[in-house]
Amino acid sequence: MVFARLKKGLSRTRNRISNAMRRLSGDNSAAETLDALEEVLYSADVGPLATELLEEVEGELKKGNLGKPGEMPVWLRAKLLEVAQGPDGDPLPLTAESGPTVILVVGVNGSGKTTSIAKLITWLRNRNQSVLVAACDTFRAAAVEQIAIWCERTGVELIKGAPGSDPAAVAHDAAQAAKSRKVDVLLVDTAGRLHTQKNLMKELEKVSRVIGRQIDGAPHHTVLVLDATTGQNAIQQARHFGETVPLSGVFLTKLDGTAKGGATLSIGHQLGLPVLFVGLGEGPEDMEIFEPESFLDALLEPRAEGAEA
């Protein structure tokens, strides 16, 4: 089931690289093999990793270690698996020694952050964990309304303030409520700031500090929501957010709507940051824990000519 969903979600990326994958599996000259590999890597949008792999495979071809039909796809998958980083065990374990585990959710406007929170609520509740949500994106009235709708649909309580109120004050109240109600998890929505807006990034630091004063060790996890359709630009977003708050990993959204699925691999390679979850649709159930092997199988599976994705 998981593989089928991933395969469907990655169909656009796989369609772009399918012809090159067939060529890569053939009996080619070294030059033809390099051309096919280059097409695969750049079609998948794996970023600077492509240059490293091309240089490495050129050396292997010169040494005669590669060249037989079928060897190159196996080699490529093994190399990509080395750099693909998924969660080691439970993506978001309950780590608080006492009181709720706090999960801060950050990301830019339009990344799918609100929908991702709804998916996290559903995932946590399916694991029999009680959840409270803090609406700390107070800069946009629509943001509070959207998260309120999802909370109502998923059956969890929302702590919010007046439009334009201090996000840190909402975070403070939510932390107090989470402790008094003895919930397992406090999910904190934050303003959908651009990663280049310094004042808003300082506000994010403030929210994090305020929660930490209320609950020991909080926030215990910080999940960065990235839009897969942005490709390599997502790497820059991750870098800037990581300079502001320690990141636990990435929730990669809209994987079903992009032809740039290879950017998933670049995140781990360039940042040492695991992809925790992938979003594969708009519904609250449309997410999966990221599993590198299943991801690569779905990404690299060659499509027979004339076959539908």
C-alpha positions in Angstrom: 0.0 0.0 0.0 2.8 2.4 1.0 4.8 1.6 -2.2 1.7 2.1 -4.4 1.0 5.5 -2.9 4.6 6.6 -3.3 4.7 5.2 -6.8 1.6 7.2 -7.7 2.9 10.3 -5.9 6.3 10.2 -7.7 4.8 9.5 -11.1 5.7 13.0 -12.5 9.3 12.6 -11.5 9.5 9.1 -12.7 7.9 10.0 -16.1 10.7 12.5 -16.6 13.5 10.0 -16.0 11.9 6.9 -17.4 13.6 7.1 -20.8 17.0 7.8 -19.3 16.5 4.8 -16.9 15.9 2.5 -19.9 19.0 3.9 -21.6 21.0 3.5 -18.4 20.1 -0.2 -18.3 21.3 -0.9 -21.9 24.5 -1.9 -23.4 26.1 1.5 -23.9 29.5 3.1 -24.4 31.0 5.0 -21.4 29.9 8.3 -23.0 26.4 7.1 -23.5 26.2 5.8 -20.0 27.3 9.2 -18.6 24.8 11.0 -20.7 22.0 8.8 -19.6 23.0 9.1 -15.9 23.2 12.9 -16.2 19.7 12.9 -17.6 18.4 10.8 -14.8 20.0 13.0 -12.1 19.1 16.4 -13.5 15.6 15.3 -14.4 15.1 14.2 -10.8 16.5 17.5 -9.6 19.0 16.1 -7.1 21.1 19.3 -7.2 24.9 19.3 -6.5 24.7 15.6 -5.7 24.5 15.0 -9.4 28.0 16.4 -10.1 29.5 14.2 -7.4 27.9 11.1 -8.7 28.8 11.8 -12.3 32.5 12.3 -11.3 32.5 9.1 -9.3 30.8 7.0 -12.0 33.2 8.4 -14.6 36.1 7.1 -12.5 34.4 3.7 -12.1 33.9 3.4 -15.9 37.5 4.2 -16.6 38.6 1.5 -14.1 36.3 -1.0 -15.8 34.2 -1.5 -12.6 31.0 -0.7 -14.4 29.8 -1.2 -17.9 27.8 -4.4 -18.1 24.0 -3.9 -18.9 22.1 -3.7 -15.6 25.0 -2.7 -13.4 24.5 1.1 -13.6 20.9 1.2 -12.2 22.0 -1.0 -9.3 25.0 1.2 -8.6 22.9 4.3 -8.8 20.3 3.0 -6.4 23.0 2.0 -3.9 24.6 5.4 -4.0 21.4 7.3 -3.6 20.4 5.1 -0.7 23.7 6.1 1.0 22.6 9.8 1.0 18.9 9.4 1.5 18.1 10.1 5.2 14.9 9.0 6.8 13.9 8.9 10.5 15.8 6.5 12.7 12.9 4.7 14.4 10.0 6.8 15.6 9.9 10.1 13.6 8.5 12.0 16.6 8.9 10.1 19.9 7.3 11.3 23.1 10.5 12.6 24.7 9.3 14.9 27.5 10.3 13.5 30.9 7.1 15.0 32.3 4.3 16.8 30.7 3.5 17.1 27.0 5.9 16.7 24.1 6.0 19.9 22.1 6.3 19.8 18.3 7.0 23.2 16.7 5.9 23.3 13.0 7.6 25.9 10.8 7.7 26.8 7.1 6.9 29.5 4.6 3.5 30.6 3.4 2.1 28.2 0.7 4.3 25.3 1.8 1.3 23.3 3.0 2.0 23.8 6.6 -1.6 23.9 7.8 -2.6 20.8 6.0 0.5 19.1 7.3 -0.5 19.9 10.8 -3.9 18.3 10.1 -2.0 15.2 8.9 0.2 15.1 12.0 -2.9 15.4 14.2 -4.4 12.4 12.5 -1.2 10.4 12.7 -0.8 11.2 16.4 -4.4 10.4 17.2 -4.2 7.1 15.3 -1.4 6.2 17.7 -3.7 6.9 20.7 -2.0 10.2 21.6 -4.0 13.1 22.8 -3.2 16.4 21.0 -3.6 20.1 21.7 -2.9 22.7 19.0 -1.6 26.3 19.4 -2.4 28.8 16.7 0.6 31.0 16.9 0.4 32.3 13.3 -1.5 35.4 14.5 -0.2 37.6 11.7 -2.9 36.2 9.3 -6.5 35.9 10.4 -7.0 33.3 7.6 -4.3 31.1 9.1 -6.1 30.9 12.5 -9.4 30.2 10.7 -7.8 27.4 8.6 -6.2 25.6 11.5 -9.5 26.0 13.5 -11.3 24.2 10.7 -8.9 21.3 10.7 -8.9 21.1 14.5 -12.7 20.8 14.4 -12.6 18.2 11.7 -10.0 16.1 13.5 -11.6 16.5 16.9 -8.8 18.4 18.8 -8.9 21.6 20.8 -7.3 24.7 19.6 -5.7 27.5 21.7 -5.8 30.8 19.9 -5.6 34.5 20.6 -7.2 37.6 19.0 -6.1 38.5 15.5 -2.7 40.2 15.6 -2.0 39.2 19.1 1.5 38.3 20.3 2.4 34.8 19.1 4.6 34.2 22.1 1.6 35.0 24.4 -0.5 32.4 22.6 2.4 29.9 22.9 2.6 30.6 26.7 -1.2 30.0 27.2 -1.1 26.9 25.1 1.8 25.4 27.1 -0.1 26.1 30.3 -3.2 24.5 28.9 -1.3 21.5 27.7 0.2 20.9 31.1 -3.1 21.4 33.0 -5.0 19.1 30.6 -2.2 16.5 30.6 -2.2 16.0 26.9 0.5 13.9 25.2 1.4 16.3 22.4 1.3 20.1 21.9 1.5 21.0 18.2 2.5 24.6 17.7 1.7 26.3 14.4 3.9 29.3 13.7 3.7 32.2 11.3 4.2 31.2 7.6 7.2 33.5 7.4 9.6 33.9 4.5 13.0 32.6 5.6 14.5 35.9 4.6 12.3 38.0 7.0 14.6 38.6 10.0 12.0 40.2 12.3 9.7 37.2 11.9 12.5 34.8 12.4 13.3 36.6 15.7 9.6 36.1 16.6 10.1 32.4 16.0 13.0 32.3 18.4 10.9 34.1 20.9 8.0 31.5 20.6 10.6 28.8 21.1 12.1 30.4 24.2 8.7 31.1 25.8 7.6 27.4 25.4 11.0 26.3 26.8 10.4 28.3 29.9 7.0 26.6 30.5 7.9 23.0 29.6 11.3 21.5 30.2 13.2 20.7 27.0 10.6 22.2 24.8 10.2 22.4 21.9 11.2 18.7 21.8 10.9 18.5 18.0 10.9 21.2 15.3 9.4 20.0 12.0 10.1 22.1 8.9 7.4 21.9 6.2 8.8 22.2 2.7 7.0 22.3 -0.6 8.5 19.6 -2.9 7.5 21.6 -6.0 10.1 24.2 -5.1 13.0 21.8 -5.8 16.4 23.1 -4.8 15.0 26.3 -3.3 13.8 24.2 -0.5 17.4 23.6 0.5 17.9 27.4 1.1 14.7 27.5 3.2 16.0 24.7 5.3 19.3 26.3 5.9 17.8 29.6 7.1 15.3 28.0 9.4 18.0 25.8 10.8 20.0 28.9 11.7 17.1 30.1 13.8 15.9 27.0 15.6 17.3 23.4 15.8 15.4 21.3 13.2 14.4 17.7 13.9 13.6 17.0 10.2 11.4 17.8 7.3 7.8 17.2 6.3 7.9 17.2 2.5 4.6 18.2 1.0 3.0 18.1 -2.4 5.2 15.2 -3.6 2.2 14.1 -5.7 2.3 17.4 -7.6 6.0 17.7 -8.5 8.4 16.5 -11.1 11.3 17.4 -8.7 11.1 14.5 -6.3 14.9 14.1 -6.3 15.2 17.2 -4.1 14.1 14.9 -1.3 17.6 13.3 -1.5 19.4 16.6 -1.6 17.9 17.7 1.8 19.6 14.8 3.6 22.8 15.1 1.5 23.4 18.8 1.9 22.0 19.4 5.4 22.3 16.1 7.2 18.6 16.6 7.9 16.2 13.6 7.7 13.0 13.7 5.8 10.5 12.5 8.4 7.2 12.5 6.4 6.0 12.9 2.8 2.7 14.4 1.8 0.9 12.5 -1.0 -2.4 14.4 -1.2 -4.7 16.9 0.4 -6.6 14.7 2.9 -5.5 14.3 6.6 -4.6 10.7 6.0 -2.5 11.4 2.9 1.0 11.1 4.4 3.6 8.5 4.9 6.7 8.1 7.1 9.6 8.5 4.7 11.3 5.2 3.9 14.4 5.7 1.7 14.3 2.2 0.1 10.6 2.4 -0.8 11.2 6.0 -2.1 14.0 5.0 -4.3 12.1 2.0 -5.6 9.2 4.2 -6.6 11.5 6.9 -8.0 13.8 4.7 -10.1 11.5 2.0 -11.3 11.8 2.1 -15.1 8.5 2.5 -17.0 8.0 0.2 -19.9 7.4 2.0 -23.2 3.7 2.8 -23.7 2.9 1.9 -20.1 0.9 4.3 -17.8 2.5 5.6 -14.7 
